[in-house]
Amino acid sequence: MGRVLRIELRRSAAVGVALLALVIGAGLLVSYTEGFSGRWMQLAVSGRGMLLALWPLALAGGAWLGRRDARSRVGELFASTGRPRWQRVLPTAAALAVALVAAYTLIFVVGTVWVVPTAGYFPAASVAVTAVGALSLVAAGWVGMAVGRAVPRLVTAPALAVAGVAVAGLLPDWMTVNAVVADRPAPAALLLSPVYASGLDDFQTVTARVNLTQTLWLAALAATGLLLLGAARRRGVALAVLPAVLGGAVALPLMPTGGYRAYDPGAAELVCDDAGPQVCVARVHAALLPDVAGPARQALAMMSAKLPGAPTRAVEDRRVESWARSGADPAPDPRPADTLVFEAPVIGPSGRADLSGDYFLPHLLEAAWRQDCGDGPDDSDTRFGRVVATAWLTGEPPAPQDWWTPEERAGVAGAYQALVGLPPAEQQRRMVAARDDALACRDDGLRSLMGEDVP
């Protein structure tokens, strides 16, 4: 068996299919390093997203291998031998499985170049997510081989590739859109698709229940493909379908309805820098702490210099954990007055904070007038009031944004000039009142900065 397997790896198309999968998968992964750099779980789910291209390729590659006997016209010759068919097809199937698993593993290894240097948190579930993705390629390859053997036509491989895109990608998207339009949870059947396991935020993970049920389903599908490939009679074909039917019947009720995400407390655990005013980020973003600490302390210093009762510490916003736990919209989570709660900056390809643009410090300052008020209103006067309040802290006029209308530019500039034209004590009183209103989920103070009551 081992000798035949090595021959199949050297001479069959299995390695060629795997190399093509490796090139395509690694190319797609490297083209979007911002989506996973510095984070292991994001790398794992990004690899699962690559299955939208790799799964149809595995189906087509398996079909190409499956029609090898018919293409070489040796079917009758092999059928005349006393050796069972499954003994002849097993080395080829094993070679394809080994090659596809190796290709998928190498794609993951390529991605680690952007993760290992800066990752501060390694969730064990990322290994399970990757293993399920590799198993799905084996299942696709073996099913493709069985179809290629049954329908040894030149058009079989490309037809299977198109079908794979529809089944693995387009159908789940259609079902998801319909569920959103109908305002109901996404059906559990979506998890039968190996591609449907991406889009996690940094504080989420794929549940062990989903990984186990997907493993059960994909293993059953792979078994059906292998049995169909080795079946020589109609009875064998009928029995070969049973693993997929039973696997789907068992796995589908076990899959959670409405999603596969779960809150990961290890990812959201705080990591703090106490070298000055305390600055904390989530453990999954620990690599950002050296980049964030300086601007955060600068913002705290600017606030304490002009704003009585200003925050004394800065903490990354992890409100998403309430949504990740419940699967519903985030519940209001009041922020203490002494804490500046900020959103993490954009993570660059290097896994560090991307502070190339002049946006993070103003964002930190604006957070002093933000509160988690649930789904409360946030009209234009409130938003522009925060812009004016932030400009007051910096002592510089607000920089107009490209998407502002001429009326909005004039309104913000006029409100700022009216505010700084007041006596310093009155300016400070208005800013304190605006912050108190914001912390109490009242926007009166911010609206007043843009209203007619500002002389």
N, C-alpha and C positions, 0 to 999 in steps of 0.2 A: 504493500500500500504506500509506504513512504517513498519508495523509488518511483512508482508510477506518479505520485503526486508531484515530485520534483520534475519529472518529465513534462507533466501538464503545465506546470508553472513556467517552464522554459519554452515550450512549443505551442501552447494554445493561446487563444486571444484573451485569457483571463488577466494576464499582466497588462496587456494593452488597454483593456477596459479600465483597470484600476489606475493606470497612469493618467488616462484621460480624466477620470474622476478626480484624481489628485490635483491636476493642473487647473481644472475648472473650479473645484472647491477652494483650493488655496488662493486662486486669483480673486474669487468673489469675497473671501474672508478678508484678505489683505486690503481690498478696496474700501473696507469700512472698519478700520481699526478703532475709530473713535467710539464705536458701539460696544467694544468689549475691553479696551486697553485697561490694564490694572485690575480687572475683575474676572475671577474664575468662572462664576456662574454665567456671566454675560458671554464669555467665550463659549461655554458649553451650549447655550441656547442659540448663539449665532451659528454654531456648527449645525444645529438642528435646522435652522433656517436655510442653510445651504442644501438641505435635502430636497428642496423644491426643484433643484437642478439635478442633483445626484441620484435621487430615487428613480426618475424616468430613465436616466442613463444606465442604471443598474438593470432595470427591466429590459431595455433594448440590448445591452451587452449580453445578458443571459439568453435572450432570444437568439442572438447571433451564434452563441455557442451551442444552443439547443438544436439548431438546424445543421450542425456540422456533419452528422452522419448522412443526412439526406443530400447535403451539398456534395459530399464525397462519394455518394452512391455505394455505401458499404453497409446499408441497413440490412439487406438480405443476408450478406455474408456473416455479420455478427449474430443475426437471429438464428443461423444454422449451427452455431456453436452451443455447447452444453453449459456455458457459463451464464448464470442469471444476469438479467439486464441491470439490476441494481448494482452489481459488482463492477460493471463497466462504466456506469455513469457517476458512481460515487467519487472517484478521484477527480473528475472534471468539476463536479459540483464543489468539492472541497477546495480545489485550486481557486475557483472563482470566489468562494467565501473568504479564504485566507487573503487573497489579493485585495478584495473590497474592504475588509476590516483593516488591513495594513494601510490602505490609502486614506481611510477616514481617520485613523489614528495619527497619521502623518499630518493631515490637515490640522488636527488639534495641536500637534507639536509645533507646527509653523506658527499658530496663533499664540503659543506660549511666549514667543519672543517679545510680544507686546504686553505680557501679563506678569511674568516672573519678576522683572526688575522692580516693580512698584506695588504688586499685590500685597495687601496686609491681612487678607482673610481668605482662607481656603475652605469652602463648604464641601463636605464629602458628597453631597447630592450632585455636584457637577460631574463627578465620575460616573454616577448612575445615568445621568442625562446623556452623556457621551456614549456610554455602552449601549443604551437603547437605540441611539442613532445608528451605531454600527450594526446592531442586530437587524434593524430595518433594511439596511442595504443587502444583507445576506438573504432576507426573505424576498426582497425584490428580485435579486439575481436568480434565486432558485425558481420562483414563479415564472420569471422570464424564460428560463431554460425549458420549463415544462411546456409553456405556450409555444416556444420555438420548435420543440420536438413535435408537438401535436399539429402545428400549422407551419411547416418548413417552407415558407414563402419569403421572398426578398422584402416584401412590404411589411412583414410581421414586426421586425424590430422598430422601424420608425412609427408604426401604428401604436405599438406598446408605449413608446416614448410620449406620444401625444396623450394617450389614455392615462399615463402616469401623471402628467402635469394636471390633467383635469381632476383626477381622483385625489391626488395628494395636495393640490393647491387651490384650484378654482372652486371645486365643490365645497371645501370647508369655508372659503371666503364667502360664497353665496349663502351658505347656511348661517354664518355669523351675521351677515347683513340682514337677513330675514329675521333673525332673533332680535337684533337691535331695533329694527323697524316695528316689530310686534311687541317690543318692550317685555321680553321674556328671556330667561336664562338661555345661554347657548346649549344646544343638545349635547348629551354625553357622547354621542356617536362621533363627534368631531375628534375625540381623542384616539379614534382608530387610525387617524392619519398621523404618521410620525412627524410631519412638518408642523403640526399644530402644537407647538411647545416653545414658542418664541414670544418676544414682546414683554419680557419681565422687566420690572424696574429693579433698581439696585438693592432694594430691601426685601425682595421676594425670592422664592425658590419653587421648584417643581416638587410636589408632594411625593412622599414615598409610595403612597397608594397609587398615584398615577403611574409612576415608574414601574411598579410591579404589575399593574394590569396591562400596561402597554407591552411589557416584556412577555406576559402570558399570551397576549393576542399575536404579537409578531413571531414568537416561537411557534405557535400553532400554524400561522400562515407559512412560515419557513418549512415546517414539517409537511404541510400539504404540498408545497412546491416540490420538495424532494421526493415524496411518495408518488406524485404524479409523474415525475421524471423517470422513476424506476418501474412504474406500472406497465405490465405487458398485456393484461387482459382487462375487459370492461369491469369485471368485479373489482379488480385492483384500483381502477380509476375511481369507482364509486366509493370505495373505502378510503381512498386518499383524500377525498374532500372532507371527511369527517373531522380531522383536527381543526381546520379553519372554522367549520360551523360550530363545533363545540367550544373552541377557544373564544370566538366572538360571543356566543351565548353566555359564557361564564364571565368574560371580561366586561361586557357592556353594562350589566347591572352594577358592577363594582366601580365603574368610572364616575367621578363626581359630576353632577349636573352644574353647568354654569361656569366652568373654568378649571384650571389645573394649578393655579397659583396658591401659595401659602406664605405667610409672614415668616421671615427668618430673623429671629431675635439676635443671633450672632452677628449678622451683617449690620444691624441697627445699633449695636452696642457702642457707647460713646468712647472715643479716644481723645484725651485732652492734653493741651499744652499749658502748663502752669508757670511758665517762665515770666509771665507778666499777668495782666488781666486774662482770666481763663478763656481759652478758645477750644471748642470741642467739635469734632466731626464724627460721623459714623465710622465704625471699624472698616467697612468695605471701602471707605474713602480715606483711609489713614494716610495714603501717600499724598493727599492734598493738604494735609495739616501744615507742613512747612511753608507752602505757598499762600495759604489762607490766613495764617496767624498774623502776619504783618499787616495786611489791609484791614483785618478785623480789629486789631488793636488801634490802628490809626483811626478807624471809624469811631471806636469807643472813646478815644481821646478827644476827637472833635465834638462829640455829643456832650461829654462831661464839661467841656470848656464853655458851652453856650446854653445847655439845656438842663435845668434843675431836675433831679430825679432820673437822670439818664441811666441807661443800662450799664452794668458793670462786667458782664460776661457775654460771650457770643457762642451760640450753639447752632449746629446745622439743623435744619427743619427735617423732621422725620415723621411728619403727619401721615405720610403714605402708609405707615404701619397699621393705622386703624382701618384703612380700605383693604389692605392686604389680608388682615385678619377676618374681616366680615364679608369681603367681596362687594361691599356697597360703597356709596360715596363717603368721603371722610367726614367723621363727626367733628363738630367744633371742639377745639382743644385750646382753651385760653392760655395765653402766654404770660408768664410773670413779667412784671414791670422792670425787674432788674436784669432781664435776659433779652439779648438781641438774637432773634431767631432768623436765620438766613438760609437761603437755598444754596446748595453747593454750586460752584462755578462749573462751566463746561469742562469736561475732561478731554484733553488733547490726545493725539496718537501715542505720545510717550507715556501716558498714564498719569500725568501730572496736570495740575490746574492750568487751563488755557486763559491766561491773563493778558493776552496780547492786545485786547481792546480796552478802552477806558470805560468799562461798564461795571466792574465788580464793586469798586468803592462807592459809587452812587447807589448801587443796589443795596449795599450794606446800610448806608445812611437812610435810604427810603424805608428799610425794614423797621425803623424805630416807630413809624406811624402805621404799622400793619398789625392786624390781629386776626386770629382764626375765628371768623364769625359764621362759618358754615356757608349756606347759599344766600347770604344776605346781599343787598344791592351794592354795586361798586360802579357808580355812574362816572361820567367824564369829569365832573367837578371834583369828585373824590380823588380820582387818579391824578389829575393835574394839580390838585392841592398837595399831594405827596411830592410831586415834582418841585413845587414852589418851596415846600418845607425843607426838602433836601438841599436846594440851592441856598436857602438861608443858612444852613449849617456850614456849607462850604464858603459862603461869602462871595460867590460868583453867580452871575445871571444864568438861568437855565439854558442849556444848549438845546436848540430846537432839533427835533428828530425829523428824518426825511418823510415819515408818514403823517406828520401833523399837517392839518389844513392851515391856510393863512389866518383864518379866524382863531384857530387854536393857538398858533404862534403868538398872535397879538394878545390874546387873552392871558396866556401864561406870562409873557413879558410885562404886561400891564399890572398883573396881580403881584408880581415880584417887586416891581418898582414901587407900587403903593405900599407894600409891606415894609420894605427897607426905608421908606420915607417916614415911618412912624418913629416915635421916641424908642430908644433901646429897651426900656422897661416894658413898653406896650408890645413890642415885637416878641419879647420873651414870654409875656403873659399869654399871647395868642398861640405861640408854639406849644407851651405847656398845656393849654386848654385843648388844642388840637390832638395832642398825644393822649391826654386823658380820655377824650371822646373816642379815639381809635381803640384804646385798650378796653373800653366799655362797649365796643361794637356800635358806637354812635359816630356818624360821619359829619356831624354838624360843624365841628371845628375845621375840618379839611374843606368842607364846602364853603365855609365863610371866607376862606382865603381867596376864593375865586368869585365871591358874590359881591353884591352892591354895598354891603356893610363895610368893605375895606375902602377907606377914603382915598 
